[in-house]
Amino acid sequence: TMNFDPGKRYALVGANGAGKSTLLRIIAGEEDSDKGSVTIPSKLKVGVLKQDHFHYDEVRILDAVLMGNRALWDAMHERETLYNRDMTDEVGMRLAELECVVAEEDGYTAEARAAALLEGLGIATSRHADLVRSLAGGYKLRVLLAQTLFAGADVLLLDEPTNHLDLDSIRWLESYLTDDFRGTLL
């Protein structure tokens, strides 16, 4: 039995090939285990650092980070679409519902928060409107890390999060995880 307490930090340490990444994928529900089970309370939001740095190639860098909070991103995207339609009572009601989602997810400061994460990870503001594909592979992984941090998760599963980070970005990440993230970290 392995239990992770709320708000604690845990490190998996072992040799290459020992199963650290596999264990994280099992905990995240991305892979089945041979034995045992994983139980995560349904009220907890789990953030997982993905390594597929080509998935967002055709997306603006800032938008890729905003997509980390799926409920907010979907509400903002649908809201934008509805603003371009004729206003009816039905459209107005739906816009009101979407505004509630945006407010609940702190959407009015979302771009500034996403930009701060990117800047902390060494991606200059001048690049935020560029497509993800314009970045080198290591910087694409920084975007994925910013996306994971932006998600507002209660539990973060970070597999080798400092890969491709320079010393300043590593220090920023350590500070962020120590001072700003209040959830459980593995």
C-alpha positions in Angstrom: 0.0 0.0 0.0 1.2 3.4 -0.9 -0.5 6.6 0.2 0.3 10.2 -0.8 -0.8 12.8 1.7 -2.3 16.1 0.5 0.1 18.9 0.2 3.2 16.8 0.4 6.1 16.4 -2.0 7.4 13.0 -3.1 10.4 12.1 -5.3 10.8 8.9 -7.2 14.5 8.0 -7.4 16.0 5.1 -9.3 18.2 4.0 -12.1 17.2 4.3 -15.7 14.7 1.6 -16.6 13.7 1.0 -12.9 10.0 1.9 -13.6 9.7 5.4 -12.4 7.9 6.6 -15.5 5.8 3.5 -15.7 4.6 4.0 -12.1 3.6 7.6 -12.9 1.7 6.4 -16.0 -0.1 3.8 -13.8 -1.0 6.5 -11.2 -2.2 8.8 -14.0 -4.4 6.0 -15.4 -2.5 5.9 -18.7 -1.3 2.4 -18.2 -2.7 -0.7 -16.4 -0.8 -2.4 -13.6 -0.2 -6.1 -13.3 -1.2 -6.0 -9.7 -3.0 -3.7 -7.3 -5.1 -0.7 -8.0 -4.9 3.1 -7.9 -7.6 5.1 -6.2 -7.7 8.9 -6.6 -10.6 10.8 -5.0 -12.9 12.0 -7.8 -12.9 15.5 -6.5 -9.1 15.8 -7.1 -7.8 17.2 -10.3 -4.6 15.5 -11.5 -2.1 17.3 -13.7 0.3 15.1 -15.7 3.3 16.4 -17.6 3.0 15.1 -21.1 6.0 14.5 -23.3 4.3 14.7 -26.8 5.9 18.0 -27.9 4.5 17.7 -31.4 0.8 17.6 -30.4 0.4 21.4 -30.2 2.6 22.4 -33.2 -0.2 24.3 -34.9 -1.4 26.1 -31.8 -0.2 29.5 -30.5 2.2 29.1 -27.6 0.0 31.0 -25.1 -3.1 29.1 -26.3 -1.3 25.8 -25.7 -0.8 26.8 -22.1 -4.4 28.0 -21.7 -5.6 24.6 -23.0 -4.2 23.1 -19.7 -7.4 24.2 -18.1 -9.9 22.4 -20.4 -13.1 23.8 -18.8 -11.8 27.4 -19.2 -10.4 26.9 -22.7 -13.7 25.3 -23.9 -15.8 28.1 -22.4 -13.6 30.8 -23.8 -13.6 29.2 -27.3 -17.3 28.6 -27.3 -17.9 32.2 -26.0 -15.8 33.6 -28.9 -17.8 31.5 -31.4 -21.1 32.7 -30.0 -20.1 36.4 -30.1 -19.9 36.0 -33.9 -23.5 34.8 -34.2 -26.8 36.6 -34.2 -27.9 37.4 -30.6 -31.0 35.4 -29.6 -32.3 34.7 -26.1 -30.8 31.2 -26.4 -27.4 32.5 -27.4 -27.6 35.1 -24.6 -28.4 32.5 -22.0 -25.6 30.3 -23.1 -23.2 33.3 -23.1 -24.2 34.0 -19.5 -23.5 30.3 -18.5 -20.1 30.5 -20.2 -19.3 33.8 -18.4 -19.9 32.0 -15.1 -17.5 29.2 -16.1 -14.9 31.8 -17.1 -15.3 33.6 -13.8 -15.2 30.4 -11.8 -12.0 29.4 -13.5 -10.4 32.8 -13.0 -10.4 33.3 -16.8 -10.1 37.1 -16.7 -6.5 36.8 -15.5 -5.8 33.6 -17.4 -3.6 35.0 -20.2 -1.5 37.0 -17.7 -1.0 33.9 -15.5 -0.2 31.7 -18.5 2.3 34.4 -19.7 4.0 34.5 -16.3 4.5 30.7 -16.4 6.0 30.9 -19.9 8.3 33.7 -18.9 9.4 31.9 -15.8 10.3 28.9 -17.9 12.4 31.1 -20.3 10.0 31.8 -23.1 9.9 35.5 -23.8 6.6 37.4 -24.1 7.5 38.3 -27.7 7.1 34.6 -28.7 3.8 33.9 -27.0 1.8 34.6 -30.2 4.0 32.3 -32.3 3.0 28.7 -33.1 4.5 26.0 -30.9 6.2 24.5 -33.9 8.4 27.6 -34.1 10.2 26.4 -30.9 13.0 23.9 -30.6 12.1 20.6 -28.9 13.3 21.5 -25.4 11.2 24.7 -25.5 8.2 22.8 -26.6 8.5 20.7 -23.5 8.6 24.0 -21.5 5.3 24.9 -23.0 3.9 21.5 -21.9 5.3 22.1 -18.4 3.6 25.5 -18.3 0.4 23.9 -19.5 0.5 21.4 -16.8 1.2 24.0 -14.1 -1.6 26.2 -15.5 -4.2 23.4 -15.2 -4.8 24.2 -11.5 -4.4 20.6 -10.4 -4.6 19.3 -6.9 -2.0 16.6 -7.7 0.9 17.1 -10.1 2.7 14.1 -11.7 5.9 15.5 -13.2 8.1 13.0 -14.9 11.6 14.6 -15.2 10.3 18.1 -15.3 13.7 19.7 -15.4 14.8 18.1 -18.6 15.7 20.8 -21.1 15.6 23.6 -18.5 18.5 26.0 -17.9 19.6 26.8 -14.4 17.4 29.9 -14.2 14.3 28.0 -15.3 15.1 25.2 -12.8 15.3 27.7 -10.0 12.1 29.4 -11.1 10.3 26.0 -11.2 11.6 25.0 -7.7 10.4 28.4 -6.4 7.0 28.0 -8.1 6.5 24.4 -6.7 7.6 25.5 -3.2 5.8 28.9 -2.9 2.8 28.8 -5.3 1.7 25.2 -5.6 -0.2 23.9 -2.6 -1.2 20.5 -3.8 0.5 17.1 -3.8 3.6 16.7 -6.0 5.1 13.5 -7.3 
